[in-house]
Amino acid sequence: MVKRIFIENSVDSKILGETIIFPTSKKVAKNRFFKAALSESLAAYDPSNVEIHGLPNEMHANLYEKWAAGGFGVLVTGNVITDEMHLESPGNTIITKELDLPKRREIWKNIASKAKQHGALIIAQLGNAGRQTSIIVNAKPFSASNVQLKRDAAYREYGVPIPLTTEQVKTEIIDKMVYASKVLYECGFDGVELHGAHGYMIAQFLSRTTNKRTDKYEIPANTGFIVGIKLNSVEFQREGLTGEESAIIAAEIDKAGLYFIEISGGTYEVMAFKHKRESTLAREAFFLEYAEKVKAVVKNSKIYVIGGFRTVPGMVKAIENNETDGIGIGRPITQDFGLFL
């Protein structure tokens, strides 16, 4: 059953309706609301059939049309996987060179068109599960190092990952994400978000827990097309990413020219949502205390915080306190698609 929260004290919510202009691209989000990525698990899963494997469908278009009508400034899709051997879950949509067919592009164009009908920006989240790929999909997934994911969950097992070579980091991760980005750009999407949180592939390179490498490589910069990243603020585990380290990474991301940083937290091993202290509950959002550290060092990238926002007063306070630029909402909008602005 959905739990309704009733607010006794009203506040002026005009600040939530203010526009956000992304640097360089100059694209404008019509308000501060950011529909966070939620894994849809609606695509076909059939590795033997190139025609339908990872294919989005009319259900995706209908879903994003509803969220667009709900009034969001930015809509972010669930994980669009850039390597079919590294799914977050069967049912993910997939964009790869091998599966790039005209039929698929037409469906992506339809999704983009419907998502933009009411003035929202549509952003595709690009992902690669890395070592968090289920053993039923890939028993020997790639990762930053050979650190196996061990999770107390009977329904999922994970294989021992194979460390990527320096060359493979480019060919298996960067090049594939660039290819998917180009496809989405050509299909009318406004930008992409690189999933660098929750323990997925990019996060596996950012955390000492999973990155035991000593080599270096460079990610090429982008202009015009919006490129953002979902970043862990903290991993809540020994040797995991800390809030201070996240701020350092965010500062470098800002220098690299990414347009926005979405602040989240946790991994498959330790989910962030279990760490709700009283101070966190009072502020609603799980990661505001870490977002403050990021906001203090980021000069150009826009900051969105996801996780825990439930009331207008809580959202307004976070904006007024300069803890975030935008408000990310996920699970609640699976019950109510609209913001009722």
Buried (B, 14 or more C-beta within 10 A) or exposed (E): EEEEEEEEEEBEEEBBBBEBEBBBBEBEBBBBBBBBBBBBBBBBBEEEEBEBBBBBBEEBBEBBBBBBBBBBBBBBBBBBBBBBBBBBBBBBBBBBEEBBEEEBBEBBBBBBBBBBEBEBBBBBBBBBBBBBBBEEBBEEBBBBBEBBBEBEEEEBBBBBBBBBEEEBBBEBBBBBBBBBBBBBBEBBBBBBBBBBBBBBBBBBBBBEBBBEBEEEEEBEEBEEBBBBBBBBBBBBEEEBBBBEBBBEBBBEBBEBBBBBBBBBBBBBBBEBEEEEEEEBEEBBBBBBBBBBBBBEEBEEBBBBBBBBBBBBBBBBBBBEEEBBBBBBBBEEBEEEBEBEE
